Structure formats: C-alpha cells, structure tokens
Amino acid sequence: MLRKGRFAVWNGREYPLLSQRRKYFLQSGNPEDKELGFVEMGTSGNLLKEVSTDELEDAYEVFPYAMLSGYRFALESYEKETGMVMLVTNNPFVQKKVAVSPYGKDEFRIEITMDQVTILEDRVPILGFEE
C-alpha cells in the first residue's frame, strides 16, 4: 500500500488527516466508522470526523521514497492501472548510474514498474507529536 500525506492515530487506528481553517478531520471509507461518529460528506462516500489534536494519539506526515543504485528518489506519482511509478530526484550525479530524464528545473525522473522498486517511507511527526 502506498501512503503519502498526513495521517493520525485515533482510537488505536490510523486515518488520513485533513485540515481546513485550523480544524482537523479524520477520513475513512469504512461504513462501520459511522458508529464512531464519522459522517458522510459529499458524494464520494468518504466519511469524516472532526477531532482536536488532544484526541489524537499520534500525527505524522508520510513521505514515500525509493533507493535506486544508491540514490534516493521521491515518489512523485503512482499509476495504479499500469503499475508504473514516477520517481524524482534533484541529484545531478544520478545521471551517471540511472537512466533518468530531465524533469523541471534541476530535477530528474524515471518511470518504472512498481515491481522493480521497493517503496520506503519517512514519517515526520506533526502537530506537537515530536517526542
């Protein structure tokens, strides 16, 4: 499973974390979470629950990445239908070992199939959960 973005742990479970106007919302696609106070918003079927940071057990941002030939690449996108991932780096030395293409200003990219790479992730604490 590929994860990217902000997440929080509430009631022992991890949920994507959304924020708007200094309010925080947990997002779920599980209809059983309605029993926990989640409400349906819009037509997408997503359920949201407003929470305060005091109610959260943990909060962090996930940054997915991969290592190719000893170089670190950020995960830019994943195309589920084709199984392709786009990896991006700004390291100019990568051109010597990996078949990358120019991408934007001073960046390089490579598109490969998901089975050719292992996606790792960094978790950076947010909202005061730095301890």
Backbone torsions as a table, in degrees:
resi	resn	phi	psi	omega
1	MET	NA	129.5	178.0
2	LEU	-91.9	129.6	178.5
3	ARG	-124.1	139.9	176.5
4	LYS	-153.4	131.7	179.0
5	GLY	121.6	-159.2	-175.3
6	ARG	-99.8	138.6	-179.2
7	PHE	-136.7	157.0	177.1
8	ALA	-140.7	152.6	174.6
9	VAL	-106.3	124.8	179.5
10	TRP	-139.1	133.6	177.9
11	ASN	56.6	33.7	177.8
12	GLY	78.9	3.0	-178.3
13	ARG	-124.5	149.0	179.4
14	GLU	-91.6	136.2	178.1
15	TYR	-135.2	148.9	167.9
16	PRO	-60.2	142.4	-177.5
17	LEU	-112.9	125.3	177.6
18	LEU	-113.4	154.9	175.7
19	SER	-140.8	146.2	176.8
20	GLN	-154.6	125.4	178.9
21	ARG	50.6	49.4	178.1
22	ARG	62.4	20.1	173.0
23	LYS	-112.4	145.3	-177.1
24	TYR	-115.7	140.7	-177.6
25	PHE	-133.6	135.9	171.5
26	LEU	-90.0	143.6	-178.2
27	GLN	-115.7	138.4	179.2
28	SER	-143.0	151.8	173.2
29	GLY	-112.7	5.8	-177.1
30	ASN	-92.5	113.4	-179.2
31	PRO	-58.0	-25.6	179.3
32	GLU	-66.3	-20.1	179.9
33	ASP	-71.5	-10.5	174.7
34	LYS	-59.6	-31.5	178.3
35	GLU	-68.2	-17.4	179.3
36	LEU	-97.4	7.5	177.3
37	GLY	100.8	5.7	176.3
38	PHE	-76.2	142.3	179.2
39	VAL	-124.4	149.3	-179.2
40	GLU	-76.2	133.0	179.6
41	MET	-123.8	125.7	177.1
42	GLY	72.3	-164.1	-176.1
43	THR	-104.0	2.2	-176.7
44	SER	-77.6	-13.9	-177.0
45	GLY	87.2	-0.7	178.2
46	ASN	-72.6	142.9	176.6
47	LEU	-108.7	140.3	179.8
48	LEU	-126.5	149.2	174.1
49	LYS	-137.0	123.2	176.8
50	GLU	-75.2	134.4	179.4
51	VAL	-136.8	158.4	171.1
52	SER	-99.4	160.7	-179.9
53	THR	-64.3	-25.2	178.1
54	ASP	-65.9	-26.1	-178.9
55	GLU	-81.6	-14.6	-174.8
56	LEU	-85.0	144.6	176.2
57	GLU	-88.3	-27.3	-179.8
58	ASP	-164.5	156.0	175.4
59	ALA	-151.2	138.6	-176.0
60	TYR	-160.1	162.0	174.6
61	GLU	-110.6	135.7	-178.0
62	VAL	-104.4	128.5	176.9
63	PHE	-119.0	106.0	179.7
64	PRO	-78.0	147.1	178.9
65	TYR	-152.9	169.1	176.5
66	ALA	-140.0	154.7	175.9
67	MET	-109.4	126.5	175.3
68	LEU	-127.7	124.3	179.3
69	SER	49.1	37.4	177.9
70	GLY	83.7	2.5	-179.9
71	TYR	-109.5	142.8	179.7
72	ARG	-90.1	132.1	177.8
73	PHE	-123.7	137.0	173.2
74	ALA	-81.2	145.1	175.3
75	LEU	-80.1	113.1	-179.0
76	GLU	-86.9	-44.4	-179.1
77	SER	-159.3	161.8	177.6
78	TYR	-136.5	125.4	179.8
79	GLU	-102.3	99.6	-174.0
80	LYS	-58.8	-40.0	-176.8
81	GLU	-63.0	-38.7	-177.1
82	THR	-99.8	-15.0	-177.2
83	GLY	75.2	17.1	-178.4
84	MET	-94.3	142.0	172.9
85	VAL	-118.1	144.3	173.1
86	MET	-106.6	123.6	178.6
87	LEU	-111.1	142.8	-174.6
88	VAL	-131.9	142.9	173.8
89	THR	-144.8	159.3	174.7
90	ASN	-112.7	14.2	179.4
91	ASN	-82.8	112.2	-176.5
92	PRO	-68.8	-20.4	-178.5
93	PHE	-74.3	-15.4	-178.4
94	VAL	-63.3	-26.3	-177.9
95	GLN	-59.4	-25.4	-177.3
96	LYS	-75.8	-23.8	-174.7
97	LYS	-119.5	-19.2	-175.3
98	VAL	-127.9	139.9	-179.4
99	ALA	-77.6	81.0	-178.8
100	VAL	-101.9	163.0	176.0
101	SER	-117.8	151.1	174.9
102	PRO	-60.2	146.4	-178.1
103	TYR	-150.2	111.0	-178.3
104	GLY	64.2	-159.0	-179.6
105	LYS	-90.3	120.3	176.4
106	ASP	61.1	28.9	176.1
107	GLU	-127.5	161.3	-179.9
108	PHE	-135.6	148.2	-178.7
109	ARG	-134.8	160.9	173.0
110	ILE	-145.5	138.8	175.8
111	GLU	-112.1	123.5	-179.8
112	ILE	-139.6	167.1	178.8
113	THR	-77.7	151.1	-176.6
114	MET	-58.1	-32.8	-177.9
115	ASP	-75.1	-5.9	178.7
116	GLN	-92.0	-3.1	-173.0
117	VAL	-145.2	151.1	173.5
118	THR	-104.7	123.7	179.1
119	ILE	-89.9	125.1	176.8
120	LEU	-109.4	175.3	177.8
121	GLU	-148.3	145.7	169.8
122	ASP	-99.3	139.4	174.5
123	ARG	-115.4	119.7	-179.8
124	VAL	-109.7	119.8	179.7
125	PRO	-61.2	144.5	177.8
126	ILE	-135.4	170.3	173.9
127	LEU	56.6	34.7	175.7
128	GLY	87.4	9.8	179.6
129	PHE	-97.2	31.3	-175.5
130	GLU	-71.2	-17.6	-176.0
131	GLU	-76.4	NA	NA
